[in-house]
Amino acid sequence: MFTNSSLAQTVLKWPLPRVREWLDGLAIGEPIEGKHFNWNVFAFTITARAQQERSPDWAHISLLIYSGLAHRHCDEEEFSIRLSEMNLRAWMIAEFGEREGDFALDSAPIVAWVQRLTTMPLEEAAGWMQQEDIRTVPIEKLRAMRRLKHALKILAHALPKTNVEQRHPELVPWLQFRSRLV
């Protein structure tokens, strides 16, 4: 399958306003002009640029792409995309501090994501983690706890620059418990 890597290389050379304008006319995740376009690599490359240039504006572009891609997938692939998205959000917040309402610098999307991944009570997770033989824990429980552990790590990275613990005290026990998760 032919990939449209030369298009990606060209777009990455454009100034930010032109990239935004170009994206406005596209369906994220779809082929471009009938050719495969690697949206995941494109988002990853823009993320690297946002971090290298310490640019919330470039982060905004990457987050839009990640969000669009995540909506097109489910389960493991969606989680992987959201993980990249939330990692970038946490990094930006750690660098610049939180700004409520800002697309790239608000912790609310990270908190909402963590809350969606909290699919069992803390007591149940603690019970599963006390099992002598981890192989006795159902795989779907292990998978849920592993996802939550990754999400809590991302949230913890952003915490020093937010008021999450004060606004969401229900997450504090989970944050304390995260080192015990599989």
N, C-alpha and C positions, 0 to 999 in steps of 0.2 A: 504494500500500500504506500502510495506516495504521501509524504508529509510535507506540509507547507512551512518548512523551517526557514526558508529565505524570507517569507512574509514576516515571521516572528522576529527575525533579526532586523528587518527593516523597521518594524513598528517600535522595537526597543530603542531605536535611534531617534525617534520622534520626541518632541517636547511633550510634556504632560497634557496640555490642553488638546493637542492633536490626538493623542492616545484616547483621551476621554471621548472625544467626538467620534472616533473610529469605533469605539466600543458601543456607543449609543445606537449604532445601526446594526448591531449583531445580536444573535441569540447565543449567549454563552453556553459552550459545550457542543454546539453544532458545527458541522463543517463550514468552511468559508469558501465561497465561490465553488462549491462542489468538491473541495479538497479537504482531506483530514487536517485538522489543526490540533496540536497537542496543547490543550488548554491547561493541563496540570503543570507541564514544564513552564509554560508562559507565566502562570501565577507564581510558581516557585522563583523564577528569574526576577519578576517584579518585586517579590518579597525581598530577595537579596539586595536589590537596588534600593528599596525603601530603608532597609537596615543600614546599608553602606552609606547612604546619603542622609540617614536619620530624617526621613521625610514622611510625615503623616499623609501627605497628599499621594505619594506613590503607594503607601500602605492602603489607602482608601481604594485605589484601583485593584490591588491584589485582593483585598477583602471582598470587593464586589464579585470578582471572578470566583473566588473560593465559595462564596455563598451561592452563586448561580450554579456552580458544579455540584455542590452538596444537595441542592434541591432536585437534582436529576438522578441521584443515586439513593441507595438505601443500605442499611446494615454496615458491614465492614468498610466498604468504599466511602460511604457518607462519613463514617466516623473518622477515617483517615484524612479526608478533606477538612472536616471540622477541626481536627487536631492541628492541622497546618494553619487554619484560619485563626484559631484561638491562641496558638503559640505566637503568631504575629501580633495579635491584639495585646497579649500580656507583655510582649517585648516592648511594644510602643508605649504602653502605660508605664512600665518600669523605667523607660527612658525619659518620658515627658510628663508623667503624672497623669492622673485621671481628669477627664473633662466630661462631666455629665452631658449627654446629648450629642457628643461628638462621635461620628461614625467609627473612627479608629481608636479613640481614646476613652471610651466609656466601658466600664467593667460589666455593665448590665448584660450584654450578650454572653460573656463568659459565665456569669452567675446563672443565667437561665439555662445554659448548656449543662453546667454541673448539676443543676436541679433536675433536669430531664434525665440525667444519667444516674441519679439517686433513685434506683428502682426498688430498693428494699430498705426496710428500717435498719438503723445502725445496729440494733441488738441482733438482728438476723445475720448481718454480715459478720459481727463479732463471733456469733455461734459457729458460722461456717469456718472462720479462721482458727477456731480452737480445735478443729478436727485433727486427730493425730496423723491421719493419712490423707493428704490433700487430694488424693485420687478418689476419695469417697464423695467429694464435693461435686455436684452436678456441673457439667461443663458450661451451661448457660449462666450459672451463678459465678463461676470463675471468670468468665468472659465479662460479665457485668462489673465485677469488682476490679478487673484489670483496666477496663475503660474508665471507670470512676477514678482509679488511682492516677491515671494519666491526666485526667481533667483537673483533679485536685492539685496536682503538681503545677499545672499551668496557672491555676488560680492563685496558688501560693506565691508564684513568681511575681505576680502583679500586686499582691497584697500590700507591700510596704508603701505603695503610692495611692492606696485607695482607702475608703471607709467601709469596705465590704463586711468586715467582721462586726461593725456596729449596726449596719443596715440589715445584715442577714446572720443573726446569731445562731440560727439553726444549722449553719454550715461549719461553725467552729468545732463541734465534736467530730465532724467528718474530717476536717483538716488535721485534727490531732490524731485521728485514727488512721490516716492515710499510710503511714509507714508500716502498718500491720496488714494492709491489703496486699493481695497476691500480685 
